[in-house]
């Protein structure tokens, strides 16, 4: 019986799944909707965008929209590089909506950037419990990065393959998986 051993060709993966698919839509036309627009447009965490989101959190809105606004502001903080504030916002969203998959996926990415790999894995594993989530490929991709940092190359490779089963043409995942080499042993 052949067994396979995976080795990483380039150590220290630092790419992350984009958050383009992890923003949450909010209802209405107020500050929460503007916050969503900033996150969706790829805003890099400008002071104006973050203030818009912060002001929106003081408005009257549904709990669903409040949780979404925390996620969207967290995305802006993450892009700005303020990972602690990003994680705090994802946790605030999860306090409101404990099953909010997008918050777990984004929190996992932020925790990877903080090099908190065990916490990232816990967050991403929770996200992956939602098998129907549109962010499943991103969760697998980010978990692959965390596993790689923990030198679980087999697990990382499997997660990248699974992400590519969902999104076969995803360039970021294709680029990362190309860094692995599969060797038969035995």
N, C-alpha and C positions, 0 to 999 in steps of 0.2 A: 504494500500500500504506500502510495506517495503522500508525503506531507509537504506542506508549503510553509516557507518562512518568508516573512515580509521584512524588508529593510527600508529605511527612509534614506533617500538619496540626498536630500537637503534638510538639515536639522533646523529646528526652531521655526515652525510654521507660525506666521503672524497674521495671515489674512483672516477676515471674518466674513460671515455671510452678511450681505447688505441688509439694511433694515427697510428697504423699499417695500417689502411685502408685510411688514410687521406693524405699520401704523394702523390706527383704529379710527374708523369713520365715526363722526359725531353728528347729531341731528341739529338742524337750525342754522342760523347765520351769525351767531355771536362769536365771542373770542375763542371758544372751544373749536369751532369750525375753522377759524383762522389759524389756530395752533396746528390742527390737522393739516391744513394747506402748507404750512411751513415745513412740517415733517415730511409730507409727501413730495414736496418740491426739492428735497435734498438740502435744505438750509443747514449750514454748518454750525448752528447753535449761536446765532447772532444774539446780541443783547435784546434787540427788538423782538425777535421771535420768542425767546424765553420769557420776556416780560409779558407778551401777549398771552402765553400759556398760563403764567402765574396769575395774571389778572383774571383770566377765565375761570380758574379754580375757585375764585371768590364769587362767581356768578351763581345764580340758581340754575341748576341743571339736574338731569336724571343721574342716578348713581352709575349707570352704565356709561354715560358721557363723561362723568367725573373720572372714572377709572381709565377711560380711553385718553382723556387729556393728560393724566399722569404718565401714561405710556408714551404719548407723543412728546411731552416735555422731556421725558427720560431719554428719548431718542435724540433730541436736540442737545441735551447735556452730554450724551455719549459721543456724538459727533464733535462737540466742542473739546472733548477730552476730559471732562469732569466725571469720571466713572463713579465716584462715591455718590454724587447727587443723582446720577442716572439710576444707580441701584436703589437708592432711597425712593425715587419715584416709582420704580417697578414694584417695590415692596408696598408702597402706598396703594397702588392699583390692586395688588393682590389682597390687601386688607379689605378692599371694597368688593372685589370679585375674585374669590380664591381659585377659580378654575379658568382664569384668563390666560390662555396658552401663549398669546403674544408677549405678555409680560414675562413669562418664564423664559421664552426664547431670547428676548432682548436682555434680560437680566443675566442669562448665561453668557452672552457675548460680552457684556460689561465686566462680569467676573473674570472671564479669560483675560481681558485687557489688564485687570488688576492682579493677574497671576494667582488667582484663587481658584485653582483647578478643581478641587474636590467640591467646592460650593457650586461652581459652574456646572459640573457634571450632575449634581443633585437637581439643579434648576432645569437643565436640559432633559434629564430623564423624566421629570414631571411633565414637561412639555410634550415629550414623545408618548406619553400615555394617551394623548388625544390623537388617535390614528387618522382622523379625518381633517386635521388642521391644515389650512393652506400654508402654514409655516413649517410643516414637517421637514421638508428638504433643508431649510435653513437650520433647524434644530439638529438634524443629523450632521450637517456640515460643521457646525460649531462644536458639536460633541466630538467629532473627529479631531478637531484642533486640540481640544482639551485632552483627549486620550493620547494624542501624539506627544504633547508636552509631558505626559505621565509615562511616556515610553511604551504605551500599549499600541504598538504599530499595527497589530492584527485587528484590533478593535477599530482603530482609526480608518484603516483600509475598508473594513466591512461597512462602516458608516458612510464613507464616501461613495462606495458602490451603491448603497441603498439610496442615497441622495440622488445619484445619477439615474436610478431606476424611475424616480419621480420626475426629474428634470434632466433628460438625457443630453441636452445640448448646453447645460450650464457650464460656461467657460471657467468660472472660478473653481468649481469642483473638478472639472477635467484637468485644470492646471495642477491642482493639489494632488490628485490621484497619480498624475504622471511622475510625481516625485518618489513614488514607491516602486520597488522592484520585487516581483514574486519569484522565488527560487524554489524548485522542488528539491526536497531532501529525502533520501532513503529510497 
